[in-house]
Amino acid sequence: MIKNEKGVTLVALVIMIIVITILATVATYTGLSTISDMRVTSLKKDLEAVEEAVKTVRSKSLVDSSLKYYTLGDSVNGKDSIMSKVGIKEEDYPYCRYFENKKLKSDLNISDINGDYIVNFETGKVYSVSGAQKDGNTYYSLDQINEKNNSNNIKTNEGYMKDGLVLELDGIYNTKYGYNDKANDWYDLTGRENDAKLTVGTAAWNDKALDLDGESYFTVDSPVNDSLGTVEVCVTVDPDFKPYDTDNWYQCSCIFGRELWNTQKDWGVIIDKNGYFAIGYAHHTISSSKIYALDGKMHTVSYSYSNGLEFYIDGEMITKIEYKPSGESCTEFGIGNNIGENQRSLVQCKINNIRFYNKKLSEEEHKNNFDVDQKRFK
């Protein structure tokens, strides 16, 4: 074996260099992760301090009516982009005030706080303008930090995956106060106040499900963007239902979806003309499965999208489609229809649960949620 002057083999030298490189890489990654942790921890501490000061101001205002907390700080007028970025809804703007760092001390009597903040004096919640980044996410409020820390691999009370869940409609808990067979709104269990609304026809609730008669449908505002998300639907199609005979997806019987009139930014979970579950997209295109929808059985049908569509049935991926939506954006989804004015897309079925996620679920997560549907609704 070749040796250098000091008797150290070249092989050993190469191995030592590789080990040092690996250790340096790990140390760098660990160091960056530690820095991100420290930034989030520091922001959490600052947010708690500001919220405590706001709590004091709000409690005093209840006693002393001359103390007008809405004059503290500055107006949020003209700061729409910042308000949207940190997650404040437009209807809450009248209750919000903007605090540059120097006004935290002069108006709220707190110091040693970094950055600027927005305060909603109606709710007492505080938002950092700059936020703190970790693992590709930016956190602006205590709710966001606490939700992320508590949600990774955590499940809802029913057992569904919780991380990324931004809308849930459930047939058992269809109102804020539990089950009501007279409900015309379908309560959003995540508490984000994004209830689905009866749009056409009458609402019927039977056997832990919304019972659609083929003449009625609901609509709901989309809580996810057009480039990343997952929608899951637990559904039983009436075996006597006759799907519409067409080769255009927007005219097919639609369990859940959106259609945008000659655009290329639409998709939906449908039943094709032969009675099979399918996914429709790009205005006309249909990708059918081999799973018969009219078998009278309960199925969990879903799609995830991120640089393409992934179509799942009962926890298993059926197909992956290279599809990049383009064109007009849509903010509504139809339940039992594609939300277009095309009455041919109506469907007769029972829907037990609908879930929106603001991320693409993994195959394991799809399988978990399918198993939960089977346990809860069979």
C-alpha positions as CSV (number, residue, x, y, z in Angstrom):
1,M,0.0,0.0,0.0
2,I,1.3,3.5,-0.9
3,K,2.3,5.5,2.1
4,N,3.3,9.1,2.6
5,E,6.5,10.3,4.4
6,K,4.9,10.1,7.8
7,G,3.5,6.6,7.3
8,V,-0.1,7.6,6.9
9,T,-1.8,5.8,4.1
10,L,-3.5,7.8,1.4
11,V,-6.6,5.8,1.9
12,A,-6.7,6.8,5.6
13,L,-6.2,10.4,4.6
14,V,-9.1,10.3,2.2
15,I,-11.4,8.7,4.7
16,M,-10.4,11.3,7.3
17,I,-11.2,14.1,4.9
18,I,-14.6,12.6,4.1
19,V,-15.4,12.2,7.8
20,I,-14.4,15.8,8.5
21,T,-16.6,17.0,5.6
22,I,-19.6,15.0,6.9
23,L,-19.1,16.4,10.4
24,A,-18.8,19.9,9.1
25,T,-22.0,19.5,7.1
26,V,-23.9,18.1,10.1
27,A,-22.6,20.9,12.3
28,T,-23.6,23.6,9.8
29,Y,-27.1,22.1,9.5
30,T,-27.4,21.8,13.2
31,G,-26.2,25.3,13.7
32,L,-28.7,26.7,11.2
33,S,-31.5,24.7,12.8
34,T,-30.5,26.0,16.2
35,I,-30.5,29.6,14.9
36,S,-34.0,29.1,13.5
37,D,-35.2,27.6,16.9
38,M,-33.7,30.6,18.7
39,R,-35.5,33.1,16.4
40,V,-38.9,31.4,16.9
41,T,-38.3,31.2,20.6
42,S,-37.3,34.9,20.8
43,L,-40.4,35.9,18.7
44,K,-42.6,33.8,21.0
45,K,-41.3,35.6,24.0
46,D,-41.8,39.0,22.4
47,L,-45.3,38.2,21.3
48,E,-46.2,37.0,24.8
49,A,-44.9,40.3,26.3
50,V,-46.8,42.4,23.8
51,E,-50.0,40.4,24.4
52,E,-49.6,40.8,28.1
53,A,-49.4,44.6,27.7
54,V,-52.4,44.6,25.4
55,K,-54.3,42.6,28.0
56,T,-53.6,45.3,30.6
57,V,-54.8,48.1,28.2
58,R,-58.0,46.2,27.4
59,S,-58.8,45.5,31.0
60,K,-58.3,49.2,31.9
61,S,-60.5,50.3,29.1
62,L,-63.4,48.3,30.5
63,V,-63.2,50.3,33.7
64,D,-62.2,53.7,32.4
65,S,-64.3,54.6,29.3
66,S,-62.1,57.6,28.6
67,L,-59.2,55.3,27.7
68,K,-59.6,54.8,24.0
69,Y,-57.2,52.0,23.0
70,Y,-58.0,52.4,19.3
71,T,-56.0,55.7,19.4
72,L,-52.8,53.9,20.4
73,G,-50.3,53.1,17.8
74,D,-51.1,54.1,14.2
75,S,-53.8,53.3,11.6
76,V,-53.4,50.2,9.5
77,N,-54.8,52.0,6.4
78,G,-52.6,51.4,3.4
79,K,-51.1,48.3,5.0
80,D,-53.3,45.7,3.3
81,S,-50.4,43.6,2.0
82,I,-48.9,43.4,5.5
83,M,-52.2,42.6,7.1
84,S,-52.8,39.8,4.6
85,K,-49.3,38.4,5.0
86,V,-49.6,38.0,8.8
87,G,-53.1,36.4,8.5
88,I,-55.5,39.2,9.5
89,K,-58.9,39.2,7.8
90,E,-60.2,42.4,6.2
91,E,-63.3,42.5,8.5
92,D,-60.9,42.8,11.5
93,Y,-59.1,45.8,10.2
94,P,-61.2,48.4,12.1
95,Y,-60.0,46.8,15.4
96,C,-56.3,46.7,14.5
97,R,-53.5,49.2,15.2
98,Y,-50.0,49.3,13.9
99,F,-47.1,49.7,16.4
100,E,-43.7,50.7,15.2
101,N,-41.0,49.6,17.6
102,K,-40.7,53.0,19.3
103,K,-44.5,53.2,20.0
104,L,-44.4,49.9,21.9
105,K,-42.6,51.8,24.6
106,S,-44.5,55.1,24.4
107,D,-48.0,53.7,24.0
108,L,-47.8,50.2,25.6
109,N,-45.0,50.8,28.1
110,I,-42.9,47.8,27.0
111,S,-39.3,47.8,25.9
112,D,-36.6,45.4,24.7
113,I,-38.9,44.1,22.0
114,N,-37.7,43.6,18.5
115,G,-39.5,44.8,15.3
116,D,-43.0,46.2,14.6
117,Y,-46.3,44.7,15.6
118,I,-50.0,44.8,14.7
119,V,-52.5,44.5,17.6
120,N,-56.2,43.4,17.2
121,F,-57.7,45.1,20.3
122,E,-61.0,43.3,19.8
123,T,-59.4,39.9,20.3
124,G,-56.2,40.8,22.1
125,K,-54.1,39.0,19.5
126,V,-50.7,40.3,18.4
127,Y,-48.9,39.8,15.1
128,S,-45.2,40.4,14.3
129,V,-44.7,42.2,11.0
130,S,-41.4,40.5,10.2
131,G,-42.1,37.1,11.8
132,A,-39.6,34.3,12.2
133,Q,-38.7,31.5,9.8
134,K,-38.2,27.9,10.5
135,D,-38.3,24.8,8.3
136,G,-39.6,26.9,5.4
137,N,-42.5,28.4,7.4
138,T,-42.8,31.9,8.6
139,Y,-44.6,32.5,11.9
140,Y,-46.2,35.8,12.8
141,S,-48.4,35.0,15.8
142,L,-48.6,32.9,18.9
143,D,-51.4,30.9,17.4
144,Q,-49.3,30.0,14.4
145,I,-46.3,29.0,16.5
146,N,-48.3,26.9,18.9
147,E,-50.4,25.3,16.2
148,K,-47.2,24.2,14.3
149,N,-45.5,22.9,17.4
150,N,-48.5,20.9,18.5
151,S,-49.7,19.6,15.1
152,N,-46.8,17.7,13.5
153,N,-48.0,14.0,13.3
154,I,-50.8,14.9,15.7
155,K,-54.3,13.8,14.8
156,T,-57.8,15.3,15.4
157,N,-60.1,13.9,18.1
158,E,-61.6,11.6,15.4
159,G,-58.1,10.4,14.2
160,Y,-57.7,12.4,11.0
161,M,-54.3,13.9,10.2
162,K,-54.2,17.4,11.7
163,D,-51.2,19.1,10.3
164,G,-52.3,21.4,7.4
165,L,-56.1,20.8,8.0
166,V,-57.8,24.1,7.2
167,L,-61.4,23.0,6.6
168,E,-63.4,20.1,7.8
169,L,-67.1,19.4,7.2
170,D,-68.5,16.4,9.1
171,G,-71.9,14.7,8.9
172,I,-72.0,13.9,12.6
173,Y,-71.0,17.4,13.8
174,N,-72.8,19.4,11.1
175,T,-73.3,22.5,13.3
176,K,-71.4,24.3,16.0
177,Y,-73.6,22.7,18.7
178,G,-73.6,19.2,17.3
179,Y,-76.0,17.4,14.9
180,N,-79.0,19.1,13.5
181,D,-81.1,17.6,10.7
182,K,-82.5,21.0,9.8
183,A,-79.2,22.7,9.2
184,N,-78.8,24.7,5.9
185,D,-75.2,25.6,6.7
186,W,-72.4,23.0,7.2
187,Y,-70.2,24.0,10.1
188,D,-66.5,24.2,9.6
189,L,-65.0,22.1,12.5
190,T,-61.6,23.9,12.3
191,G,-63.2,27.0,13.8
192,R,-62.1,29.2,10.8
193,E,-65.8,30.2,10.2
194,N,-65.7,28.9,6.6
195,D,-69.1,27.1,6.7
196,A,-70.5,25.5,3.5
197,K,-73.8,27.1,2.4
198,L,-76.9,25.5,0.8
199,T,-77.0,27.0,-2.7
200,V,-79.7,25.2,-4.6
201,G,-82.5,22.9,-3.4
202,T,-83.0,21.6,0.1
203,A,-80.7,20.2,2.7
204,A,-81.3,16.7,4.1
205,W,-79.2,14.9,6.7
206,N,-79.5,11.2,7.2
207,D,-77.3,8.4,8.6
208,K,-74.3,10.7,9.6
209,A,-74.2,12.3,6.2
210,L,-75.4,15.1,4.0
211,D,-77.9,13.4,1.8
212,L,-77.9,15.0,-1.7
213,D,-81.0,14.2,-3.8
214,G,-79.6,15.1,-7.3
215,E,-81.3,18.4,-7.3
216,S,-79.4,20.2,-4.5
217,Y,-75.9,21.3,-3.8
218,F,-73.7,23.3,-1.4
219,T,-70.8,25.7,-2.0
220,V,-67.8,26.6,0.1
221,D,-65.0,29.1,-0.1
222,S,-61.7,27.5,-0.9
223,P,-59.2,27.8,2.0
224,V,-56.2,26.7,-0.1
225,N,-54.4,28.2,-3.1
226,D,-54.2,26.9,-6.6
227,S,-50.7,25.3,-6.4
228,L,-50.7,23.2,-3.2
229,G,-53.3,21.3,-1.3
230,T,-55.4,18.2,-0.7
231,V,-59.2,17.6,-0.8
232,E,-60.7,14.4,0.6
233,V,-64.3,13.3,0.3
234,C,-66.0,10.4,2.1
235,V,-69.0,9.5,-0.1
236,T,-71.6,6.8,-0.9
237,V,-73.2,7.2,-4.3
238,D,-76.8,6.1,-4.7
239,P,-76.6,2.8,-6.8
240,D,-79.7,3.8,-8.7
241,F,-78.2,7.1,-9.8
242,K,-77.7,7.5,-13.5
243,P,-74.5,9.5,-14.4
244,Y,-74.7,12.0,-17.2
245,D,-73.5,10.7,-20.5
246,T,-70.7,13.1,-21.6
247,D,-67.1,13.2,-22.4
248,N,-66.6,16.7,-21.0
249,W,-65.8,16.6,-17.3
250,Y,-67.6,19.8,-16.4
251,Q,-70.8,18.2,-17.6
252,C,-70.2,15.0,-15.6
253,S,-71.9,14.2,-12.3
254,C,-69.7,16.0,-9.9
255,I,-69.3,15.0,-6.3
256,F,-66.9,17.8,-5.4
257,G,-65.1,20.4,-7.6
258,R,-65.0,23.6,-9.5
259,E,-65.5,24.5,-13.1
260,L,-64.5,27.8,-14.6
261,W,-66.0,28.2,-18.1
262,N,-63.3,27.7,-20.7
263,T,-60.4,28.1,-18.4
264,Q,-57.5,25.7,-17.6
265,K,-57.7,26.0,-13.8
266,D,-60.3,23.6,-12.7
267,W,-60.8,20.1,-11.4
268,G,-63.2,17.9,-9.6
269,V,-64.0,14.4,-8.3
270,I,-66.6,13.1,-10.7
271,I,-68.5,10.0,-11.9
272,D,-67.8,9.3,-15.5
273,K,-70.5,8.3,-18.0
274,N,-69.9,4.6,-17.3
275,G,-70.3,5.0,-13.5
276,Y,-66.7,4.9,-12.4
277,F,-64.9,7.4,-10.1
278,A,-62.8,9.8,-12.1
279,I,-61.0,13.1,-11.8
280,G,-61.8,15.8,-14.2
281,Y,-59.4,18.7,-15.1
282,A,-58.5,21.2,-17.7
283,H,-62.1,21.9,-18.6
284,H,-62.7,18.8,-20.8
285,T,-60.3,16.1,-19.7
286,I,-61.4,13.0,-17.7
287,S,-59.1,10.4,-16.1
288,S,-61.2,7.5,-15.0
289,S,-60.4,4.8,-12.4
290,K,-61.4,1.2,-12.3
291,I,-63.4,1.7,-9.1
292,Y,-67.1,1.5,-9.7
293,A,-68.9,4.4,-8.0
294,L,-72.4,2.9,-8.1
295,D,-71.6,-0.1,-6.0
296,G,-73.5,1.3,-3.0
297,K,-70.3,1.2,-0.9
298,M,-68.7,4.1,1.0
299,H,-65.5,5.3,-0.5
300,T,-62.9,8.0,0.4
301,V,-62.0,9.8,-2.8
302,S,-59.4,12.5,-2.9
303,Y,-56.8,14.4,-4.9
304,S,-53.6,16.1,-3.9
305,Y,-51.9,18.7,-6.1
306,S,-48.4,20.1,-6.2
307,N,-46.8,20.3,-9.6
308,G,-49.4,17.8,-10.7
309,L,-52.6,16.0,-9.6
310,E,-52.5,12.8,-7.6
311,F,-55.8,10.9,-7.5
312,Y,-56.5,8.6,-4.5
313,I,-59.4,6.2,-3.8
314,D,-59.7,4.4,-0.4
315,G,-56.1,5.4,0.6
316,E,-54.4,4.2,-2.5
317,M,-53.0,6.4,-5.4
318,I,-54.8,5.6,-8.6
319,T,-53.0,7.9,-11.0
320,K,-50.7,10.9,-11.1
321,I,-51.3,13.5,-13.7
322,E,-48.7,16.0,-14.9
323,Y,-51.0,19.1,-14.9
324,K,-50.1,22.7,-14.2
325,P,-53.3,24.8,-13.9
326,S,-53.3,28.2,-15.7
327,G,-55.7,31.0,-16.2
328,E,-58.4,32.4,-14.0
329,S,-58.4,31.6,-10.3
330,C,-61.5,30.1,-8.5
331,T,-62.4,30.8,-4.9
332,E,-65.4,28.4,-4.6
333,F,-66.0,24.7,-4.6
334,G,-69.3,22.9,-5.3
335,I,-70.5,20.0,-3.1
336,G,-72.7,17.8,-5.2
337,N,-72.1,20.1,-8.3
338,N,-69.2,21.7,-10.0
339,I,-70.5,25.2,-9.1
340,G,-71.1,26.1,-12.8
341,E,-74.7,26.7,-13.8
342,N,-74.7,23.3,-15.5
343,Q,-77.5,21.3,-13.8
344,R,-76.3,18.2,-15.5
345,S,-73.4,18.0,-13.1
346,L,-75.6,17.4,-10.0
347,V,-75.2,14.0,-8.3
348,Q,-77.2,11.9,-5.9
349,C,-75.1,10.7,-3.0
350,K,-74.4,10.8,0.8
351,I,-71.3,12.7,1.9
352,N,-70.0,12.0,5.4
353,N,-66.9,14.2,5.6
354,I,-64.9,16.6,3.5
355,R,-61.4,17.7,4.4
356,F,-59.2,20.5,3.0
357,Y,-55.4,20.5,3.7
358,N,-53.0,23.3,2.7
359,K,-50.4,20.7,1.8
360,K,-50.0,17.6,-0.2
361,L,-50.8,14.5,1.9
362,S,-48.5,11.6,1.7
363,E,-49.8,8.1,0.8
364,E,-49.5,7.1,4.5
365,E,-51.6,10.1,5.5
366,H,-54.3,9.3,2.9
367,K,-54.4,5.7,4.1
368,N,-54.8,6.9,7.8
369,N,-57.7,9.2,6.9
370,F,-59.4,6.4,4.8
371,D,-59.1,4.0,7.8
372,V,-60.7,6.7,10.1
373,D,-63.6,7.2,7.7
374,Q,-64.2,3.4,7.6
375,K,-64.3,3.2,11.4
376,R,-66.5,6.2,11.9
377,F,-69.1,5.9,9.2
378,K,-69.5,2.2,8.4
